[in-house]
Amino acid sequence: MALQGLYNFKGVEISEAYLQVSSLNCNFYHDGKTKLKTAATYNEDGSVKTADVYEMEWTKNENTHVAVKVFKDKATRDADPTGNVTEFSFNFIGSLAASAKNHVKQAYEALKADDKYKDYTDV
């Protein structure tokens, strides 16, 4: 699995550049948000009868860091998998749904969602 298309490397256009995900690191983390559970109540004189009660609401999140190697073309990659011209990385938020594609496929879709790579073909 890879993407192929026109890649500009330092002003040099590589017409059949071969982009391949070389590594992927998926991190899970939790964000906490304080939420009002019960509002305060007040006495007739305005003093606090019962204070606000808050609770912590947690959400599970995900971030994926992807490294992509850029080769001159597929033949170059096949001849020497370490002979890449350059590499770059990006982050995306993948889906955690049970029906979601694996993270490698999601990485390629995220890459193609970037305007620079939208016209690349799947190879």
NORLIN-V298540 format. One record per pair of residues at least 4 apart in sequence whose C-alpha atoms are under 6 Angstrom apart, sorted by sequence separation. I is the first residue (numbers start at 1). GAP is how many residues later the second one is. D is the distance in Angstrom with one decimal. If there is no record, write none. Layout:
# NORLIN-V298540
i=(I,I)
gap=(GAP,GAP)
d=(D,D)
This chain:
# NORLIN-V298540
i=(8,42,43,77,103,8,42,95,112,113,7,42,43,71,112,7,42,6,41,6,41,6,7,40,5,6,40,4,5,40,4,39,71,4,38,70,71,3,38,70,3,37,70,2,37,70,2,36,69,35,68,35,68,34,67,68,34,67,33,66,33,66,32,65,32,65,31,64,31,64,30,64,30,63,29,30,62,29,28,28,27,27,26,26,25,25,24,24,23,23,22,21,22,21,20,20,19,19,18,18,17,17,18,17,18,16,5,4,3,4,3,3,2,3,2,1)
gap=(4,4,4,4,4,5,5,5,5,5,6,6,6,6,6,7,7,8,8,9,9,10,10,10,11,11,11,12,12,12,13,13,13,14,14,14,14,15,15,15,16,16,16,17,17,17,18,18,18,19,19,20,20,21,21,21,22,22,23,23,24,24,25,25,26,26,27,27,28,28,29,29,30,30,31,31,31,32,33,34,35,36,37,38,39,40,41,42,43,44,45,46,46,47,48,49,50,51,52,53,54,55,55,56,56,57,115,116,117,117,118,119,120,120,121,122)
d=(5.5,5.6,5.4,4.8,6.0,4.5,5.6,6.0,5.0,5.9,5.7,4.5,5.5,6.0,4.5,5.1,4.7,5.6,5.4,4.4,5.2,5.8,5.8,5.3,5.1,6.0,4.5,5.9,5.4,4.2,5.4,4.7,4.5,4.7,5.7,5.5,5.3,5.9,5.0,5.7,5.1,5.5,5.4,5.6,5.0,5.5,4.8,4.5,4.3,5.5,5.4,5.4,5.4,5.8,5.8,5.9,4.6,4.3,5.7,5.4,5.2,5.5,5.6,5.9,4.6,4.5,5.6,5.5,5.4,5.4,5.5,6.0,4.6,4.8,5.9,5.8,6.0,5.3,5.7,4.5,5.6,5.3,5.9,4.3,5.5,5.2,5.7,4.5,5.8,5.2,5.6,5.9,5.4,4.4,5.4,5.4,5.7,4.7,5.7,5.0,5.7,4.9,4.9,4.8,5.6,5.2,4.6,5.2,5.8,5.3,5.4,4.8,5.9,5.7,5.3,5.9)
